[in-house]
């Protein structure tokens, strides 16, 4: 009976692998068809418009909608909310004989998010949100760590901004809790990195995990892109 357990485990692992491989193959097939879908969608739009139609303010909501579903824009909204309303002042960190200015402590970032966002009910959830920001490059580790830590580790923020004039998250600061809600969609995919084990991962394992997580984030973004294209085509055909 004991000899059959490894076989069952292997069978389950094989089924999971096959399902994952099948899902990725389907997504790659969608990605290959994406240029044709885009071209077809634009052609349908041109046919649906009269020759005298002049594009006006109606083009704004499309950009507005894309920004409201953008993970980087959502991450920057959380950053801006913390910098504007967070009670914790920036600190200077001495690292490798250098003074790193405008740094923030991980435990304070977690505490602020738990206190200010209704969608974050525990520190573990807050850690995963900050881990997503770390993956997106909105949050930077002073110690160059790839896993966010609810500790006295120091972090900095990047200063990149969305250049869209109608970005919902940039020009409406009150929407930042909705940005957190959007980022929580990615939390399950970084859970295995921010969960933390008893032993610290090796540098090689950390790099491997980082590549895997980055690939997951890219796959999720591509899934959202193909869904958006399909929605645009459905609207054009309606």
N, C-alpha and C positions, 0 to 999 in steps of 0.2 A: 504493500500500500504506500509505503514511504517512497518507493522508487518511482511511483506514478506522479508524484507532486511536481518534480522538476519538469517532467514532460508537459504537464498541464500549464505550468508557468511559461514554458517555452512556447506553447501553442497560443496562450493569451498574448504574450509579447509579440508573436508573429502576426496575430490578428490586428493588434493595435498598430504595428508598423505598416501593415498592408493598408489599413484604413487611412493612416496619416499620409502614406505615399500616394494613395488614390486621390485624397483631397488636394494635395499639392499639385498632382498632375492635372486635375481639373482646373485649378486656379491658374497654372501656367498656360493651359489651353485658352482660358479667358484672356490672359495677358497678351498672348499672340494675336488674338482677334481684336484687341483694343484699338489699334490704328484704323482697321476697317470700320469698327463701330463708330469711332469718332468721325471719320469721313462721311459715313452714311448718315449720321445724326446731323452734321452740319448741312449736308445736301438737303435733307428733309426740312430743316429750318428755313433754308433759302427758298424752297418751293412753297412753304406755308406762308411766307411773307409776300405782300404785294410789292411791285417794283418801287412804289412811291413811299414805302414804309421807311421811316428814318429811325434808327435805334436811338432810344432816349433813356430816361431814368430806369427803364425796365431792366437794363443790364446790371444795375447796382445790386439788386437782391441776390443774383447768382453768386457774386463775389461775397456778399454778406453771408449767404448760406454756407459757402465753402469755408469761410473763416469760423463760423459757429460750430463747424464739425472738424476743425483742424486741431490736432493734438499739440503741435508746437505753439499755436496761438493760445490754447488753453493753458499750457504750461507757463507761458509768459504772463498770462493774466494772474495766475497764482503768485508768481514772483512779484509782480507789481503791487498786488494787494498786500503782500508781506512787507515790502519795502515802504509802502505808504502808511500802513496802519499797524505794523508789528511793533510791540512794546520793547523789543530787544535791540539795543544799539549795535552797530557794526563794531567789530573788534579787529585788532592787529595781531597777526599770528607770525611768529618767527619760525621759519621752516628752511632748513639747509642754509643757514647764515643769511637768509633773506627775510625781509619784513613783508608779509602778505597782508595788505590792507583790505578793509571792507569785507571781513569774513564773518560768518555766522556759525553758531554751534548747532550740531545736529539735534540735540535734545531740545533746544529751544524752538527749532523749526517744527518739530513734532508736536510740542506743547501748544504752540500757536494754532496749528491746524486743528488739533482736537478741540480747542476752546472756541474757535471762530466759525467752523464749518459744520452745518447740520448733517452733512452726508458722511462725516467722519466720526465714528462712535468709539473708536479705540485707537491706541497708539500703533497697533500693528497695521491698521488700515492707513494711518498717516504715513508710516514708514514706506508703504508700497507706493503711495502717491509721490513722495519725494524720490523714490527709486525711479519712477517713470520719468520725472524731470531730469534725473541724472542720466538716464538713457537718451533723452531727447537733446541733451547738451545745454539745457536751460540752467541746470545746477551743475557746479563743478567742484570736485573734491580737491582740497588743498594738498592732501596726502596722495592724490592720484589713485584713490581707491575706486573700485568698480561697483561696490555694494554700499548702499547708504546705511549708516549706522545711527541708531538712536542712542548717541553717546556724546562725549565731548569732542568728537571729530569736527574739524572746521571745513566749511564750504563757502563757496562764492557763487555769485550769479553772473551769467553772461548778460550782455547789454544789447543783444539783437532785438529788433522790433519788427512787427509785421508792417509792410509798406502799403497795405491796402487802405485807402481812405475810408472804407466802410467796415473795417474790422470791428465786429461786435465786442470782442473781448478787450480790445485796446481802448476804445472810446466810451465804453460803458463799464466802469470799474465795479459797479454793483453786480455784474454778471459773473464774478469770479467763482462763487459757489457752484454755478452751473458748469464752469470750467473743470472744477474738481470732479463733478459728477461724470463728465465726459472722460476725464483721465482714469477714473475708476474702471472703465471698460478694459483698460490695459493692465490693471492690477493683477488679475489672475496669471498673466503671462510673465510677470516679474516676481511672482510669489516665491518660486523656487530659489531665487537669488537673494531676496530680502528676508526670507524666513530664518536663515542663519542656523548653522549647525553647531555642534559642540567643538568641532575642529575647524580651524581657519583653512580655507581652500588654498591650494598652491597657486603660484602665479600662472602656471600653465592651465590649470583648471579654470581660473578666473577669466583668462583670455578666451578659453573655449566657451565658457558660459556667456561671456559678453557677445561673442559672435552669434551664438544661438539666439540670444534674446534680441539682438539687433535684427536678425533674420525674421523673427516672429513679428516684431514691430513693423517691418517692411511688408510682410505678408498681410498683416491686418490693414495696413494703409492701402495696399493694392486691392484687397477685397472691397474696401470702402469705395475706391475709385471705380472699379468695375460696376459696383452697384449703382453709383451715381450716373455712370454712362448709360446703364440700362434704364434707369428712371427717366433720363433725358430722352432716350429713344421712344420710350412708352408715351411720354408727353407729346413728342413730335408726331407720333402716329395717331394719337387720339383725335 
